[in-house]
Amino acid sequence: MGYPRKLTRRFRAFDNFAISFTIINVISGIFSAFGFGMVAGGPLVLVFGWIGVSIMVLFVGAAMAEIASAYPTSGALYFAAGKLAKRHRGAWSWYTGWLNFVGQVGGTAATAYAAATFIQAFVAMQWPPYQVTGARTVAITALILLLQALANTYTVRLVATVNRISVWWLVGGVTVIVGCLLLIPAQHRPMSFSAHFVNGTGFTSAVYAGMLGLLVTSWTFTGFDGSFHMSEETVHATRSTPRGIMRAIGFSAVAGLVLMLALVHSIRDYSAAADASAPPVQVLVDALGTGVAQLLLLVVIGAMLFCGLANMTSNARQIFAFSRDGAMPGSRHWHSVNPRTRTPVKAVWLAAGCSLALTVPGWWSHTVFAAIVSVNVVGMYLAYGVPIFLRLRLGDAFQPGPWNLGRWGRPVAAIAVVWIALSSLLFVLPHSSPITPTTFNYAPMALAVVLLIATVWWLATARRRFQGPVSYGSPDEVAAMDLI
């Protein structure tokens, strides 16, 4: 692909799958956003929205996997955009990279913030006098990001090992949580409860409220580009990477549906659970008792911490690759690799710092989590959509890799682009009414600031020097530059 090797290939096919499966992380995604879904559509949207969005995400994943097989690099989406564009390759690559960057940061921030929220819920169960505040949530988030950054500064082998453990933690966690919810409660909600609709958003339109509820599933299914970003560190990347993407989405869709059904049909007092500071925790307490709920809450917190670690790994690789092509402030600094660990340590700490900055409004805003999730979903899916759109526009001129969709490639890409456009528009809209300083969805502002900076920088200097992914020479010349 034109780059000298700086990163070691120590990810096996299972490791590549593991990072996307861990980032998708159905336990983390469902538990962190379940409360929002309870008021934005209720069980109807939580269950059937999960099924519908999962199918759409499979289209997005398949289209991305085909591109990943053709361009297996750490640059992933922005690299592919630069290669697939017919004209203005630099601009397509530039904006895709910045969207991917802000989406990745949003994912890392949201996962750490959610973990901080659930850690406090556990503490409050142990010590009832404990008060959950915005300041404490941000402080715990900062500590989590610090620990995850420290873990990411060590070898790729350590990260791969942790991700392998996380897969079994997730599989075992879903099994234990679902098993407890099925076997312990004396009674469950009837199957017809899955069709129950709730609109507690403050908006009068039931359709709008229900569409907002799709955020629960869309937020869960972000980050599967992690396999793409780790392709330079994956053995047999042209096949292992696309398979990792598809398997991560498929297994997560099935496991998530089972977990969602178990939670929905275990709800006792719907209003009390929806109004609780951590609604899914209240569902566990009501159905299983405090003791069992506390043990399961530890499983959930562990899943969130694993998810955040994998998020930061993917985030750092995107920063490393984007900086390698000179597309970020201080690029020379961020794409350096530690000679001992062969990891982009400085990129890791930039990812941690930017993620922390995104959570600071949580100090005073109680809707900050939904806003960060929106930043994550919109940034990531727009970054997914650009190379898929360009591949669609390229038509038969697209040169696929060993893993491809054949004649189905273009129809799948078309469906993926339509879904990405619809969902991205939805998640920058207000999430609750009335709109006040504490309920305002600041996601559009965060995205606008990043895109404004990227545009000003592009017009001022970057358009004259950044022409997309850089080639360091012929294959033989590049091989002579390999650092490993």
N, C-alpha and C positions, 0 to 999 in steps of 0.2 A: 504493500500500500504506500510505499515511499518513505517510511520512517525507519530510522535505526532502532534496534531493540534496546529499551531501557528497563522494561518490566519482564519478570520471569514467568514462564508458562508452567504454573503449578496448580491451576484449576483443572480438575477433571470434569467430565460431562455432568456428574452428579453435583459437583460444587457449583457449576454454572447454573444449573436448575435451582440449587439451594438458595442462591442469593436472591433471585426473583421471587421464589416461593416465600422466602423470609420477609422480603420487603412488602409483598402483597399482604401477607400475614393476616389471615381472616380473623383470628382472635383479636388482634390489635385493632383492625379496621372496624369490625362489627361492634366491639365493646366501646370504642371511643366515640362512635357516631350514632349508636343505637338511640340515645336520648333525643337527638335531633330528629331521627326518623319517627319516633313515637308521636311527635307533634306535627310533623310534616308528612301526613299521609297515613300514619299508623301502620297496623299489621298488613293492610292491603299492599302498601308500597314497599314495606320492609321485605315481604316475601316475594310478591310478584315483580316488584322492581328489581330485586336481586336476580331473578331468573332472566328478565328482559335485558338488563344491563350486562349481565354475564355473557349473554349471546353476542351482544354488540362488541364487547371487549374481545371476544374470540376473533371477530373479524379484524379488529385493530391489531391484535397480536399476530395473526397470520400474515397480514400485510407487512408488519414490521419484521417478522421473522424472515420473510423472503428477502428483504433488503439487508438484514443482518448477515445472511449467508453470502451475499455479494460483497459486502464491505465490513468485514469483521475487525473493527478498530475501536480503541478507547473513545475516540471522538464520536462514534456511533451516529446519532441523528444529524448533528451539524455536518459531519464529514460526508454522510450519505447525501444530504441536501446539496452540498457543493459539487458532488460528482453527478448528481441526477439532473441538475438544472441545465437547461439549454442555453440560457443567457443570464447575465447578472449573477454568476455563481457566488461571487463574494458576498453580495447582499443576502441571498437566500441562506447561505451558510451562517452569516453573521447573526441574523435575527433568530434562526433556529437554535443556535448555540446559546443566545441570551435567554430565550424562552425556556430552554432546557435547564439552564443554570438557575433561574428563579424558581422553576418548578421543583427542581431537586432540593434547593434550600428550603422551600415550603414543606416538602415531605419530611426532611430531617427535623425541622422545627416542630411540625405538627405531632410527629411521633413522640418526641421528647416531652412536649407539653402535655400530651395525653398521658404518658407514663407518670409525669409529675402529679397530675390530677388523681390518678388511681392510687398512687402511693399515699397521697393525703387521705383518700377515702379509707385505705387500710389503717392508717394511723388513727383516724377518727373513730374507727370501729374498736380499736384497742384502747384508746384514751378519749372518751367522749368529750372532755372539755376542749379538745383541740379545735381550733377555728381555721377553716380554709379561707385564705385570702389571696388576692391577686399577687401581692408581693411575694408571698411564700411560694406560690406556684411558679413564678418566674425564677426565683432563687433555686428551687429544686431542679427546674429545667436546665439552668446553667450548670449545676453540678452533674447532671446526667450527660450533657453535651461534653463536659470536660472529661469524664470517664470514658466516653465513647471515642473521643479524639485520642486519648492516651492509648486505648486498645488498638486503634487504627494506625498508630505510628510504628507498630511492630511488623513482623513479616507477613507476607501474603499467605504463607502456610498457616499461620495462626488464625487469620481471618477465615480461611477456608474451613479449618477445623471447627471454629465457632459456628459457622453457617451449617455445617453438617449436624452439629448438635441441635441447632435451632429447628431443623426440619423435624427431627424426632420429638422435640419439645412441642412443636405445633400439632403434630399428628396425635401424640399422646394427650396433649391438653384438650383438643377438641373431643377426643374419645371420652376422657374423664368428665368434662363439663356436660356433654350430652348425656352420658350414662347417668350421672347424678340427677340431672333434670328429668330424665325419663323414669328412673326407678324410685327416687326418694319421695317426691310429692304424692299425696294420696289421690289428687285429682288434677286434671289439666283442662285447659280451655278446649272446647270442641273444634274440630277441623274447620267449621264455618267461620271461626274467629279470624282466620287468615284473610277473610274478605271484609273485615271491619275497617272503616275509614275514619280518620281523625284529622281535623284541621285546627291546630292550635297556634298557627303562625301569626294570627292577627289579620291576615288577608282574607277577603271575602271569597275569592276565587278558589274553589276546591281543586280545579285543574292545576292552577299555579302552585298551590301548596303541595300537591302530589308530585309534581315535577321537581320541586325543591327536595323532596324526600329521596329522589334518585341520587342525591349527593352521597348518601350512605354507601351505596355500592360503588359509585364512581371513585370515591375517596379510597375505598379498600383496594380497588384494582388500579392503582398507580404504582410505578416503580419497576414494572417488568422489563423496562429498558436496562435494568441493572445487568442482566445477562449480556446485553449488547456492549455495555461499557467495559465489562470484564473479558471481552473476547480476546484482547491481546495477551491475556494471562491464562487462556483456556486452551487445552490440547484439542486438536482437530476442530478448531473454532467454526469453520464453515458449516459443520453439521451439528456440533454440540450446542452452539449458541441458539440457533432457531428452535431446536428441540427443547432446550431449556426454557425458552419463552413460552412455547405452547403447553408444555407439561405443567409449568407453574400456574398458568391461567386455568387450565382444565381441572387440575386437582383442587385448586383453590375454589373454583366455582361449586364443585360438588360438596367439599367440606364446609364451605360457608353456608350453603343452603341448609344443610343438616343442622348446623349450629344456630342459624337464624330461626328455623322452625322450632327448635327446642326452647329457645329463649321466649319467642312470641307466645307459645302455648303454655308457658309456665308463669305468665303474668297474673298476679292476683288482683291487687287494687291498681287499676290502670292510672288513675289520676295521681295517686300518691307516688307511684313509681316515676311517672313523667315529670313531676315537680321536684323530685329528689336531685341532689347535687350530682350524683352519679347514678342515673336511672338503671343501667343493667346490674349494678351492684345491689340496688334495692330489690330488683327482680330475684336475684340469687338469695338474698336474705329472706324475703317473703316465702320463697318456695322451699328453701333448704335449711333455714336457720342460720344464725350468726356464725357458728363454729365452722360448718362446711363452707359457707360463703367466703369466710376469711381464707381458707386453704385454697379455694378456687381463684380467689383474687390474686394470690401469689403467682398462680399459673399465668393469669392474664398479664400481670406486671412483668413477669419474665419474658413473655412473648413480645411485649412492647419494647423492652430493652434490646432484645435480639433484633427486632425490626429496625430500631433506630441505628444500631451498629451497622447493619447491612446498608441502610439508607446513606449513612455517612461515607461508607466505602465507595458506593456508586457515585455519590456527589463529588468526592475527591477525584475520582478518575475522570469525570467530565471536566472538572476544573483543570486538571493536569493536561488533558488533551487539547482543550480550548486554548490554554496558555502556550502549549507547544507550537501552535500556529500564530502566536502573537496577537490574540484577540481579547486579552483581558489587561486591565491596568497592572503593571508590574509583572508581565507575563514571564520574563526571564526568572523571576523569583519563584513563581508558583509551579512551573513545570520541572523544577529540579527534583531529583530522586536521591534519597538517602543511600550512599554507597554501601552501607552495611546491610540494611533491611530491604533495599530495592523497592521502597514504597515512597509515594509522593507526599512526604510528611507535611510540607508547608501548605500544600493544597488541602490536606485534612484540616489543618487549623483555620484556614480561611473558611471552609465549609462550616465549621463549628461556630466561628465568630458571626458570620452572616445569619446563620440559623437563630442564634441568640438574639440578634438585633430584631428579627422578625417577631419574636415573642414578647418584646418589651411592652407593647400596648396592652398585654394581658394584665399589666399592673392596675389598669383602671377600666378595661372593657371586658364585659362578660361574654361577648360574642366573638372574642379574638380567635377561638379555636375554629369556628366555622369559617372565619375570614382566611386564616392560614391554610385551611383545607382547600378553600377555593383557589388561593394562590397556587397551591400544589396541583390541583386538578387541571385548572386552566393552563398554567404554564407547561405542564407535562404533556397534556393532550394536544395543545397547539404545536408543541415541538414534535410530537408523534405525527401529527397531521401533515406538516410541511413536506418531509421526504416522501410520505405515502402519496400526497397529491402530485408531487413532481414525478414520481414513478408512474402514476396513472397518466399524466400528461405525456410522458415519454413513449408510452405505448409499446409497440413491438421492438423499439430500439433499446429497451431495457435488457441488460445482459444479466440473467439470474445466476446465482451460485448453485452449488450442488443440491441445496434444499430449496425447492420452489413449488409454486402452486400451479404451474403449467397454464392452461387456458383459463383457469379460474382466477388467475392473479389480478386481472383488471376489474372484474366484478366485485371481488372481495375488497380491493382497494377503494372502489367507488363507495361501497356501503360504509367502510371505515371513515372516509372523509366526511360523509353526510352526518354520521353520528358525532364525530369530533366537533363539527361546526355547531350542531344543536346543543350539545352538552356544555361547550365552552361559553356560549352565549348565556345559558341559563345560570351558570354559577358566578357570574359577575353582577347579578341582579340582587336586590335586597332580600334578606332571609327572614326578616320578621318585621311586624308593624305594631305600633307606630315607629317610624324611623327617628331615632334620637342619637345623640353622640355616643351612647353606650351600646346601642343596637346596630349602629351603622356598619355595613359590610365594607371594610376598607380594602378588600381584595383588588377592586378596580384601580384604586389609587396606587397600591404597591406595584401592580403590574404596569400602570401608566408611567410611574417614576422610572422603573427599570427600562422600559421601552423608550422613554424620552432621553434618558442618558445614552442608551445605545444609538439612538437616531442622531443626536447631536454629535456624538463622537464619530459616528459613521460619516456624516456630512463634513465634519471639520477636518479629519485626517485619515480615518480608517479606509475610506473608499479608494484612496490613492495607493495604499500599501497592502491592504488585505484583499487577496483574490481568492479566498477559500483555503481549503486544506493545502498545506505546503508539501512539496515533494523534495526530498533531500538528494535525489539523484537516481541513477539506474539501479536495478536490483543488486548488481555486483558492487556498485559504489556504496549503497546503503548497507549491505552486508558487512563491508569493511569498517563501517562506523559503529557496528553493534557494540554495546557496552557490557553485554553479558554473554 
